[in-house]
Amino acid sequence: MVRKSKRLNVVQSRAQYANGDFANSEQSRSSRELLETHELEDNEDHLTERDDNLDNMTGDGKAVDKRGAHSLPAVWNMPDGARIVVKCNNLGQPIGDEGGVLGKFLGTIARLGGYCPLDKKDWRNVKKDGGADTILQCVQTKFLYPAKCDKWILKTIGRDWRKFKAGLKKEFFNAKKKRKALYKLCPEYVDNDQWRELVNYWKSKEGRAVSEKNKISRASVKTSHTASTKSYARWAEDLRQDDPEKKQPHRAKVYLATHRKKDEERNKHVADLADLEKLIHNEPELAQSDHGKVAWKGDALHTILGEEKTGQVHGMGLLPVPNQVYGRLPRYLKNINMTTTNGSSHAGESDVMEEIAKLKRRIEEQDQRIEEQDQIIEGFRNQDEANFRQGNDESQPEVPQNRRKRVHASGPEQVRLVSRPKDTIKVHLLLQSMVDLRKYA
């Protein structure tokens, strides 16, 4: 099969990150001075794949058409200083053909034991002790991207690292075999010491428990992603470019595009896809992005798939979290039934804005009361200072002008005036009431 060539934007740069839209920046235009734009063709010679015989064979010896692992020699062997320019969307997810190459490159890093050791039980342990910085520095030698893309890069490598370990277990591990026999099955592209630790973990009680938990979780997946290595963000960007008005597509439409199968008859038997298409047909407002929002609680995809896992958002890919997509709802608005005037649950602007206006008026009234109390308190303080100065003038005798220093002890009346004047009690009560008001403001 001949793969279509892709021309990628490659520049010469020593900058750590791309600032804004690098393609339109002043640096990119001055190609003769700092940056010289090149073209890298993405074809069969450059993007090779490792073909694992055991992974691509069925039980009866018949070969299956299964994608291998990219090695990307063209990217690894680029000249020193040459970097592929990657653009990101507003969520920090890479888009375009350059973003696709970046995703494949991250997969190669996930399989390198020097950057991502297999003997670590948790991805968070891989990132510790400078591991995350080392990985990012490696990526930055080949790609120029905005700083907000760092989180997506680490999340993607962590996902690919877990997938790589799962693939190794599926291909080489057999729970019935002894450890010594499994040690000898170490692949040539895996460090031997890391493989032994990985086998020991799979054979341990903890490893077996985690495996059973993951099997249950995997069995609960209803529909599978059918868009190959192309991410949700890249699909959404392509759909936006195809739209005459260049509007960002709703996540429900992106979900349909990435989960449809080539066989239309099979799509009819997938419950989620059929229900989602029917809901969008009957209530199109639940999958519109006219107001700039592509996801919200109660939209078409949320209605069909239900609540997401903690920290995840349906149909948005890696990185976006619920608070970032849906917005953070204040505690005093959680019990409010939010709906729009047309009966849909698109954003709930009417009730929310009315409630916010009431709260603002209440806060303004409380601020006015606090300001009046501040003025009263300031008057009491000035009066106390005047009384204090007057008491000192009356109680202390005039000091003779000589070199001898004299110390005057405070009399009983002066002590009473300084420690507990009558007006101080009133000031204390007013201060306490002001603190209480601000606490409930």
Long-range contacts (C-beta under 8 A, 24 or more apart in sequence): 2-44, 3-42, 3-43, 3-44, 3-47, 5-41, 5-42, 5-43, 6-41, 6-42, 6-97, 7-39, 7-40, 7-41, 7-42, 8-39, 8-40, 8-42, 8-84, 8-97, 8-98, 8-101, 9-37, 9-84, 9-85, 9-98, 10-37, 10-38, 10-39, 10-40, 10-78, 10-82, 10-83, 10-84, 10-85, 11-35, 11-36, 11-37, 11-38, 11-82, 11-83, 11-85, 11-144, 12-36, 12-81, 12-82, 12-83, 13-81, 13-83, 13-144, 14-81, 15-144, 16-140, 16-147, 17-140, 17-144, 17-145, 17-146, 17-147, 18-85, 18-86, 18-144, 18-145, 18-146, 19-146, 20-146, 21-87, 22-85, 22-87, 22-144, 23-85, 23-87, 28-85, 38-82, 40-74, 40-75, 40-78, 40-84, 42-74, 42-97, 42-101, 45-74, 46-72, 46-73, 46-74, 46-75, 47-72, 47-74, 47-104, 48-72, 48-73, 50-189, 52-171, 54-171, 54-172, 55-167, 55-171, 67-228, 69-107, 69-108, 69-111, 70-104, 70-105, 70-107, 70-108, 71-108, 72-101, 72-104, 72-105, 72-108, 75-101, 75-105, 75-142, 76-108, 76-142, 78-142, 83-140, 83-141, 83-142, 83-143, 83-144, 84-142, 84-143, 84-144, 85-143, 85-144, 85-145, 86-143, 86-144, 86-145, 86-149, 87-145, 88-145, 88-146, 88-148, 88-149, 88-152, 89-233, 89-236, 89-237, 91-233, 91-316, 91-319, 91-320, 91-324, 92-146, 92-148, 92-149, 92-151, 92-152, 92-319, 93-149, 93-152, 93-231, 93-232, 93-233, 93-317, 93-318, 93-319, 93-320, 94-145, 94-149, 94-152, 94-231, 94-233, 94-234, 95-233, 95-234, 95-237, 96-234, 96-237, 98-143, 99-231, 99-233, 99-234, 100-229, 100-230, 100-231, 100-234, 102-139, 102-143, 102-145, 102-153, 103-156, 103-229, 103-231, 104-229, 105-139, 105-142, 105-143, 106-139, 106-153, 106-156, 106-157, 106-160, 107-160, 109-135, 109-138, 109-139, 109-157, 110-157, 110-158, 110-160, 110-161, 110-163, 110-164, 111-160, 111-164, 111-189, 113-190, 113-191, 113-194, 116-157, 116-161, 117-191, 117-194, 118-164, 118-165, 118-168, 118-190, 118-191, 118-194, 118-195, 118-197, 118-198, 119-193, 119-194, 119-197, 119-198, 119-201, 121-201, 123-158, 123-161, 123-162, 126-158, 126-161, 127-154, 151-319, 152-318, 152-319, 155-318, 155-319, 156-318, 159-318, 165-198, 168-198, 169-202, 173-199, 173-202, 175-202, 175-203, 175-208, 179-203, 222-270, 222-271, 222-272, 223-259, 223-270, 223-272, 223-273, 224-259, 225-258, 225-259, 226-258, 226-259, 226-260, 226-261, 227-257, 227-258, 227-259, 230-258, 231-317, 231-318, 232-258, 232-315, 232-316, 232-317, 233-317, 236-294, 247-289, 247-290, 248-289, 248-292, 248-294, 249-289, 249-294, 250-287, 250-288, 250-289, 250-294, 250-295, 250-299, 250-300, 251-294, 251-295, 251-299, 251-301, 251-313, 251-314, 251-315, 251-316, 252-276, 252-280, 252-286, 252-287, 252-299, 252-300, 252-301, 252-315, 253-280, 253-287, 254-315, 255-301, 255-314, 255-315, 258-315, 272-304, 272-305, 275-304, 276-300, 276-301, 276-304, 279-303, 279-304, 283-344, 285-342, 285-344, 285-346, 286-344, 286-345, 286-346, 288-346, 291-346, 291-347, 293-346, 293-347, 294-325, 295-325, 295-326, 296-326, 296-345, 296-346, 296-347, 297-326, 297-345, 298-345, 299-345, 299-346, 332-359, 363-441, 366-437, 366-440, 366-441, 367-441, 369-437, 370-434, 370-437, 370-438, 373-430, 373-433, 373-434, 374-434, 376-430, 377-427, 377-430, 377-431, 377-434, 380-423, 380-426, 380-427, 380-430, 381-427, 383-423, 384-421, 384-423, 384-424, 384-427, 387-417, 387-421, 387-423, 388-417, 388-418, 388-421, 391-417, 391-418
